[in-house]
């Protein structure tokens, strides 16, 4: 038998350390250096970085390695070139101009960078610029913001949407705190130089005013409808239906007259309804027992009857006498006078409560409807509030239902919706 061969131990394999940095396939610094002119300053940058931006590289050619960017402000030239190199945002620190603080300068720089990013289609740089526009803009007044934005507003592409929206938000925010901002002389001093910018700001201002006006017009109705206290009296006074009702129902009649004057109580005895019906119109013998009433005109009846003079001679004495309990109190005396009854019926100057009982027989010209004792006058506003349910479901009614509801409202002396 062959002797077994000894086992060879495994040799451990050493792991190589990992590479945690970038390894490009070629060096961008081997390419030619491109000279970019911004303002009065020259910047050298490898062609590799310029090729990443199509709108910059289109100016390159085999015999031309220089690029001039006259539409970019010199103050942000370093920011543009540094972003092409590194993809980050930075500015050069330099002495401040007189009357300009650091925040205002950096805000202006971010606005100028945003203009360059939009002009040469560099979206990542534009996003960084927007970030700093909003950041520094929090510390500036509306007038400083408008003065700065005006420099670039009309130079942006036609599809620009972010900067106009940003300006409108600033206008609206300032208007909420101070409505006199848009009437300030400084505000109008900023406008006018750039027609495109001025028109845009004026449109924004009008839109803000319009939105605010609509809110103010709808706010009272919204609040009152939520609390159940809709100003019905105001609605009645301005609606065409209210004017129609005012002509149909004189102001002195705030409460509607009941349609059924005859009492619905059962008969107390075996008398027929024909015998009881006239009792409703008979003068009540006890008006003074319930409550003291002013002296009736009957107390003065003998003097006008005995005098042959016209009744007009006694009219001046009427204001000194107490007000009669009812207009109908004049009917008995006037019937005996040779003069027409109309001469003695005074027109009431203001609405007065209806009497609880009729005092005399109605005239032949216009029979007076008896009033129920329990009828209580109420103002138009109170009457409408008591019948508010007739308005709540107005929009849900059919056309036929609205016709019936209008008829009912007119009968009740209430305003009719449009």
Secondary structure, 3 states (H helix, E strand, C coil): CCCCCCCCCCCCCCCCCCCCCCCCCCCHHHCCEEEEEECCEEEEEEHHHHCCCHHHHCCCECCECEEECCCCCHHHHHHHHHHHHHCCCCCCCCCCCCCCCHHHHHHHHHHHHHHHHHHCCCHHHHHHHHHHHHHHHCCCCHHHHHHHHCCCHHHCCCCCCHHHHHHHHHHHHHHHHCHHHHHCHHHHHHCCCCHHHHHHHHHHHHHHHHHHHHHHHHHHHHHHHHHCCCCHHHHHHHCHHHHHHHHHCCCCCCCCCCCCCCCCCCCCCCCCHHHHHHHHHCCCCCHHHHCCCCCCHHHHHHHHHHCCCCHHHHHHHHHHCCCCCCHHHHHHHHHHCCCCHHHHCCCCCCCCCCCCCCCCCCCCCCCCCCCCCCCCCCCHHHHHHHCCHHHHCHHHCCHHHHHHHHHHHHHCCCCCCC
